[in-house]
Amino acid sequence: MTPDQYQDLCLRTESMVDINTLVKTRLLHAVCGIQSEGGEIADTVKRHIYYGQPLDDQNLKEEVGDLLWYAALICNAIDVSLSEVMRANIAKLETRFPDKFSEELAAEKNRDREAEAAVLSEESANSYSLALAINKELKSQYDRLFQFTETVISLLDGQDYKKMTKEFKRINKDA
């Protein structure tokens, strides 16, 4: 499953609200949910570290999944894909830590916020360009499908199967 498929599937289990307040409600729901799930994750780790209980990997997996569900909700609220957020985050981190993580580069005084902002802007522009290219290709595919459908309907009316087969091959060859 891709992150974007996951994001789309998350909407299936979201509680429904009035469309006029959807974005605000979705954001608040997500923020409260992330706080709640973060607390459950922290509690699981706390029980392991401070109380000597075995680490409950299954519970951590479940809670991280719940946290991810809320992250997808935020992405839906601001109309951005989870994949785009993930790519932008890695691009930002690669800018901040060109080789690998270091305490020195992590220090606030050493961060180059302009370079980080530039890479995030570039990532957004790249995503927008990709979306335009995909939209153009989808329109082209739709136009070919529509042309083919019209041809099939007109040929079926006259039942000229030989001509229909020839036209089908021509359209597929152009694709």
Secondary structure in CASP SS format (residue, H / E / C, confidence):
PFRMAT SS
TARGET T0000
AUTHOR 0000-0000-0000
METHOD secondary structure of the structure
MODEL  1
M C 1.00
T C 1.00
P H 1.00
D H 1.00
Q H 1.00
Y H 1.00
Q H 1.00
D H 1.00
L H 1.00
C H 1.00
L H 1.00
R H 1.00
T H 1.00
E C 1.00
S C 1.00
M C 1.00
V C 1.00
D C 1.00
I H 1.00
N H 1.00
T H 1.00
L H 1.00
V H 1.00
K H 1.00
T H 1.00
R H 1.00
L H 1.00
L H 1.00
H H 1.00
A H 1.00
V H 1.00
C H 1.00
G H 1.00
I H 1.00
Q H 1.00
S H 1.00
E H 1.00
G H 1.00
G H 1.00
E H 1.00
I H 1.00
A H 1.00
D H 1.00
T H 1.00
V H 1.00
K H 1.00
R H 1.00
H H 1.00
I H 1.00
Y H 1.00
Y H 1.00
G C 1.00
Q C 1.00
P C 1.00
L C 1.00
D C 1.00
D H 1.00
Q H 1.00
N H 1.00
L H 1.00
K H 1.00
E H 1.00
E H 1.00
V H 1.00
G H 1.00
D H 1.00
L H 1.00
L H 1.00
W H 1.00
Y H 1.00
A H 1.00
A H 1.00
L H 1.00
I H 1.00
C H 1.00
N H 1.00
A H 1.00
I C 1.00
D C 1.00
V C 1.00
S C 1.00
L H 1.00
S H 1.00
E H 1.00
V H 1.00
M H 1.00
R H 1.00
A H 1.00
N H 1.00
I H 1.00
A H 1.00
K H 1.00
L H 1.00
E H 1.00
T H 1.00
R H 1.00
F C 1.00
P C 1.00
D C 1.00
K C 1.00
F C 1.00
S C 1.00
E H 1.00
E H 1.00
L H 1.00
A H 1.00
A C 1.00
E H 1.00
K H 1.00
N H 1.00
R C 1.00
D C 1.00
R H 1.00
E H 1.00
A H 1.00
E H 1.00
A H 1.00
A H 1.00
V H 1.00
L H 1.00
S H 1.00
E H 1.00
E H 1.00
S H 1.00
A H 1.00
N H 1.00
S H 1.00
Y H 1.00
S H 1.00
L H 1.00
A H 1.00
L H 1.00
A H 1.00
I H 1.00
N H 1.00
K H 1.00
E H 1.00
L H 1.00
K H 1.00
S H 1.00
Q H 1.00
Y H 1.00
D H 1.00
R H 1.00
L H 1.00
F H 1.00
Q H 1.00
F H 1.00
T H 1.00
E H 1.00
T H 1.00
V H 1.00
I H 1.00
S H 1.00
L H 1.00
L H 1.00
D H 1.00
G H 1.00
Q C 1.00
D C 1.00
Y H 1.00
K H 1.00
K H 1.00
M H 1.00
T H 1.00
K H 1.00
E H 1.00
F H 1.00
K H 1.00
R H 1.00
I H 1.00
N H 1.00
K H 1.00
D H 1.00
A C 1.00
END
